Amino acid sequence: AQSVTQLGSHVSVSEGALVLLRCNYSSSVPPYLFWYVQYPNQGLQLLLKYTSAATLVKGINGFEAEFKKSETSFHLTKPSAHMSDAAEYFCALNDMRFGAGTRLTVKP
Amino acid sequence: DGGITQSPKYLFRKEGQNVTLSCEQNLNHDAMYWYRQDPGQGLRLIYYSQIVNDFQKGDIAEGYSVSREKKESFPLTVTSAQKNPTAFYLCASSMFGSLIDEQFFGPGTRLTVL
């Protein structure tokens, strides 16, 4: 069975601090992994995706994620949080299976 | 501009009524999807379609129906058989519907059952 688990439904960081949002997956086939961001009452937009070309993937707005097969993880990071990063973030597996989401709060 | 439009943005329904949510895309994408979003549960797949006149059930298809008569349109009907339809509904499309394709999302429709 394929599944995605996002650890932590809420993450709070201070402006300028490191952002780390965790995603673990389970897949019986080679996975394609995605991170999406959702602002309130809007649809989702793609931050980045892993397609097996490189394990470290860079996305928009300074985000990046590293695919670690041994840990079945695809955690999302950003070195320095900005107030505009406050949103909900979703990890997705193979195009149609989404995690429960992590709401990121950025404190001034 | 290319994109996905959903209408209406807000929809109110009385119990026992069927309602249809509209989704249109001008991206020339083959695949289209409907998701339901509830707080703390992420997105759950209702139906998807990879080609005109064909569609498949997702994880929570009961109480919903769809059609795909045109490439650009994928309307979702929430029937009276859906026991708890109040939710945020998102439509998406992708170029070919393969596992590697990113999805493009519409702005969503918030359905409230009164």
Chai-1 contact restraints between the chains, C-beta under 6 A:
chainA,res_idxA,chainB,res_idxB,connection_type,confidence,min_distance_angstrom,max_distance_angstrom,comment,restraint_id
A,Y32,B,L99,contact,1.0,0.0,6.0,A-B,restraint_1
A,Y32,B,I100,contact,1.0,0.0,6.0,A-B,restraint_2
A,Q42,B,P107,contact,1.0,0.0,6.0,A-B,restraint_3
A,G43,B,L90,contact,1.0,0.0,6.0,A-B,restraint_4
A,G43,B,F105,contact,1.0,0.0,6.0,A-B,restraint_5
A,G43,B,G106,contact,1.0,0.0,6.0,A-B,restraint_6
A,G43,B,P107,contact,1.0,0.0,6.0,A-B,restraint_7
A,G43,B,G108,contact,1.0,0.0,6.0,A-B,restraint_8
A,L44,B,F105,contact,1.0,0.0,6.0,A-B,restraint_9
A,L46,B,E102,contact,1.0,0.0,6.0,A-B,restraint_10
A,K49,B,E102,contact,1.0,0.0,6.0,A-B,restraint_11
A,T51,B,I100,contact,1.0,0.0,6.0,A-B,restraint_12
A,N94,B,L99,contact,1.0,0.0,6.0,A-B,restraint_13
A,D95,B,L99,contact,1.0,0.0,6.0,A-B,restraint_14
A,M96,B,L45,contact,1.0,0.0,6.0,A-B,restraint_15
A,F98,B,G42,contact,1.0,0.0,6.0,A-B,restraint_16
A,F98,B,L43,contact,1.0,0.0,6.0,A-B,restraint_17
A,G99,B,G42,contact,1.0,0.0,6.0,A-B,restraint_18
A,A100,B,Q41,contact,1.0,0.0,6.0,A-B,restraint_19
A,A100,B,G42,contact,1.0,0.0,6.0,A-B,restraint_20
A,G101,B,G42,contact,1.0,0.0,6.0,A-B,restraint_21
